[in-house]
Amino acid sequence: MGRLDNNGNRFYAGDTVCYTRAHHEYLKAIGRWPSTHIPRRALRGKVVDSNGEKVTVRWTNNGDPVCHLPCNLQVVEDDE
């Protein structure tokens, strides 16, 4: 089952995602973004699972999956 993001896209296992503009700004403001020189879309992950309340993302090939609120993520097209 997919979950809609803020742009009307659904999250499915295997989708590439990044943070939304608003969540990216929030992460920078609280000092949780790695560097202000790293653009928002440079950090991408793959959806592992999605349900009505959370989206589970693996940000690196060897990293542990991390759960996120769907409103904090957006689907990235492969050509972006």
C-alpha positions as CSV (number, residue, x, y, z in Angstrom):
1,M,0.0,0.0,0.0
2,G,1.4,3.4,-0.9
3,R,1.1,6.6,1.1
4,L,0.6,10.0,-0.5
5,D,3.4,12.6,-0.1
6,N,2.8,16.4,-0.2
7,N,2.9,16.4,-4.0
8,G,0.2,13.7,-4.5
9,N,2.8,10.9,-5.1
10,R,2.6,7.6,-3.4
11,F,5.5,5.9,-1.7
12,Y,6.3,2.3,-2.8
13,A,9.1,0.0,-1.9
14,G,12.1,0.8,-4.2
15,D,11.1,4.5,-4.7
16,T,13.9,7.1,-4.5
17,V,13.1,9.8,-2.0
18,C,14.6,13.0,-0.5
19,Y,13.4,15.4,2.2
20,T,10.8,18.1,1.3
21,R,12.0,21.7,1.1
22,A,10.3,22.5,4.4
23,H,11.9,19.6,6.3
24,H,15.3,20.3,4.8
25,E,15.1,23.9,6.1
26,Y,14.0,22.6,9.5
27,L,17.0,20.2,9.6
28,K,19.4,23.0,8.7
29,A,17.9,25.3,11.3
30,I,18.4,22.8,14.1
31,G,21.9,21.8,13.0
32,R,21.0,18.3,11.9
33,W,21.9,18.7,8.2
34,P,25.4,17.5,7.4
35,S,26.5,20.8,5.8
36,T,24.9,23.9,4.3
37,H,26.9,23.2,1.2
38,I,25.1,19.9,0.6
39,P,21.9,20.5,-1.4
40,R,18.7,18.9,-0.3
41,R,18.4,16.5,-3.2
42,A,22.0,15.2,-2.8
43,L,20.8,13.1,0.1
44,R,18.5,10.4,-1.4
45,G,17.3,7.1,0.0
46,K,15.3,4.1,-1.1
47,V,11.9,3.3,0.4
48,V,11.9,-0.1,2.1
49,D,8.3,-0.1,3.3
50,S,5.3,2.3,3.5
51,N,2.1,2.2,5.4
52,G,-0.5,4.8,6.4
53,E,1.6,6.3,9.2
54,K,5.3,6.0,8.2
55,V,7.7,5.5,5.4
56,T,10.8,3.4,6.1
57,V,13.9,4.5,4.1
58,R,17.4,3.1,3.8
59,W,19.6,6.2,3.2
60,T,22.8,4.2,2.4
61,N,23.3,0.7,1.1
62,N,24.7,-0.6,4.4
63,G,22.7,1.7,6.7
64,D,19.8,0.6,8.9
65,P,16.3,1.6,7.7
66,V,14.9,4.8,9.3
67,C,11.2,5.6,9.8
68,H,9.9,9.0,8.6
69,L,6.6,10.8,8.5
70,P,5.3,10.8,4.9
71,C,4.9,14.6,5.0
72,N,8.7,15.0,5.4
73,L,9.6,13.2,2.2
74,Q,9.0,13.5,-1.5
75,V,9.5,11.1,-4.3
76,V,12.4,11.9,-6.6
77,E,12.2,11.0,-10.3
78,D,15.3,9.2,-11.6
79,D,16.1,12.0,-14.1
80,E,16.1,14.7,-11.4
